[in-house]
Amino acid sequence: MIHKQSELHLHLKGIIKNAHDKLDHQPILLKLLGDVSIDEYANALAALHGVYEAVEKNIMIFLANQPDLFDYQSRLKTQALEKDLKELAKAPFISNIAFPIPKNVAELVGMIYVLEGSTMGGQFLSRKIGNKYPMCFFSGYGANTAQKWQEFWVFANSVCTVDQYDDVGEMAILLFGLIELHLQETTQHV
């Protein structure tokens, strides 16, 4: 199933580009694109754990008040990170960042967009790194990853009106910035 980019998707790609590029150029993430050592790989997962644990918890807090809005439970990735970290005998890095709880559906969509987009990017890393290291996290939803991406967009487009597009983008930009800050703080001594 191929996702045809909606107006919301095109809008987001335009306004988050700089924040996304800055995050992608964080040294700990850039190392994943090269000939990554097992220690560099483990450090990246340990750093990402703090992000996913906090953000997914906050998404679920919001959805607890609207349980039929969106099934994020089946998308949780913290457990996959923990499985990989256990196999690597690496403890997660603790986050001191106060990640926000979404206040409305537009903010929820912005947060999920960042995490689901990361899952799509993880597919590239999964293919690149192969079976060299534990891959539960970067494998995403396996063969269902593209379908889950499409399902996210069906949801996002059904709940967001044009006047909410900027709110979605502002949350995505905020989250990219907080993740970047978290990576800088947790990996400065690695």
C-alpha positions in Angstrom: 0.0 0.0 0.0 1.6 3.3 -1.1 0.8 6.4 0.9 -0.3 9.3 -1.3 0.8 12.4 0.6 -2.1 14.4 1.9 -2.2 18.2 2.3 -1.4 17.8 6.0 1.6 15.6 5.2 3.0 18.0 2.6 2.4 20.9 5.0 4.3 19.1 7.8 7.2 18.1 5.6 7.6 21.8 4.7 7.5 23.3 8.2 9.5 20.6 10.1 12.3 20.2 7.6 14.9 22.3 9.5 14.0 20.7 12.9 14.1 17.2 11.4 17.5 17.9 9.7 19.0 19.2 12.9 17.9 16.1 14.8 19.2 13.8 12.0 22.6 15.4 12.3 23.0 14.6 16.0 26.4 12.8 16.3 24.9 9.8 18.1 22.4 9.3 15.3 24.8 10.0 12.5 27.0 7.2 13.7 24.2 4.8 12.8 24.7 5.6 9.2 28.3 4.6 9.1 30.2 1.5 10.1 28.6 1.6 13.6 30.3 -0.3 16.4 28.3 -2.3 18.9 29.0 0.4 21.6 27.9 3.2 19.4 24.8 1.2 18.5 24.0 0.4 22.1 24.5 4.1 23.1 22.1 5.3 20.4 19.4 2.8 21.7 20.1 3.8 25.3 19.6 7.5 24.4 16.4 6.8 22.4 14.9 4.8 25.2 14.5 8.0 27.3 12.6 9.6 24.5 10.3 6.7 23.7 9.6 5.9 27.3 8.5 9.4 28.2 6.7 10.3 24.9 4.8 7.1 24.6 3.7 7.4 28.2 2.4 10.9 27.5 0.6 9.7 24.4 -1.1 7.0 26.4 -2.1 9.4 29.1 -3.9 11.6 26.6 -5.5 8.6 24.9 -6.8 7.2 28.3 -9.4 9.9 28.2 -10.3 9.0 24.6 -9.7 5.3 24.3 -11.4 4.8 21.0 -9.7 7.7 19.3 -6.6 5.8 18.1 -4.9 2.5 18.9 -1.4 3.5 19.9 -1.1 0.6 22.3 -0.2 -1.7 19.3 2.5 0.8 18.3 4.5 1.1 21.5 8.2 0.7 20.9 9.7 1.1 24.4 9.5 -2.6 25.0 11.4 -3.3 21.8 14.1 -0.9 22.9 14.3 -2.6 26.2 14.6 -6.0 24.6 17.5 -4.8 22.4 19.2 -3.1 25.3 18.9 -6.2 27.4 20.5 -8.2 24.7 23.3 -5.6 24.4 23.7 -5.6 28.3 23.2 -1.8 28.1 21.2 0.3 30.6 19.0 3.1 29.2 20.1 6.7 29.6 17.9 8.6 31.9 16.1 11.7 30.5 15.8 14.9 32.4 13.6 16.5 29.7 10.0 17.2 30.5 8.3 15.9 27.4 4.8 17.3 27.0 1.5 15.6 27.3 -0.7 16.5 24.2 -3.4 18.9 25.1 -5.5 18.3 22.0 -5.8 16.0 19.0 -3.6 18.3 16.8 -0.7 18.0 19.4 -1.3 14.2 19.6 -1.0 13.9 15.8 2.2 16.0 15.9 3.8 13.7 18.5 2.7 10.5 16.8 4.0 11.9 13.5 7.5 12.2 14.9 7.6 8.7 16.4 5.9 7.0 13.4 8.2 8.9 11.0 11.2 7.6 13.0 9.8 4.1 12.6 9.8 4.5 8.9 13.4 5.7 9.1 14.3 2.7 11.2 13.4 0.5 8.2 16.4 2.0 6.4 18.7 1.3 9.4 17.3 -2.2 9.8 18.2 -3.0 6.2 21.6 -1.3 6.5 22.7 -2.9 9.7 21.0 -6.3 9.0 21.6 -9.0 11.6 24.7 -7.5 13.0 23.0 -6.2 16.2 19.7 -6.7 17.9 17.0 -5.1 15.8 13.6 -5.3 17.6 13.4 -1.5 17.7 14.5 -0.6 14.2 12.5 -3.4 12.7 9.4 -1.4 13.6 6.3 -3.3 12.6 8.2 -5.6 10.2 6.3 -6.2 7.0 3.4 -4.1 8.3 5.4 -0.9 8.8 4.2 0.8 5.6 0.6 -0.3 6.3 0.9 1.2 9.9 2.2 4.5 8.3 -0.7 4.6 6.0 -3.2 3.9 8.9 -1.6 6.8 10.8 -2.2 9.1 7.9 -5.8 8.0 7.6 -6.3 8.8 11.2 -4.4 12.2 11.1 -6.3 13.3 8.0 -9.7 12.3 9.6 -9.1 14.3 12.8 -7.2 17.4 11.7 -8.8 20.3 9.9 -6.7 22.7 7.9 -6.8 25.3 10.7 -5.0 22.7 12.9 -2.1 22.0 10.6 0.1 24.6 12.1 -0.6 23.2 15.6 0.4 19.7 14.5 3.6 21.2 13.0 4.4 23.2 16.1 4.2 20.1 18.3 6.3 18.1 15.9 8.9 20.9 15.8 8.8 21.1 19.7 9.3 17.4 20.0 12.2 17.3 17.5 13.9 20.0 19.5 13.3 18.2 22.8 14.7 15.0 21.4 17.7 16.8 20.1 18.3 18.4 23.6 17.8 15.0 25.2 20.4 13.4 22.9 22.9 16.2 23.6 22.4 16.0 27.3 22.5 12.2 27.6 25.4 11.6 25.2 27.8 14.4 26.0 30.1 12.0 28.0 29.7 9.0 25.7 
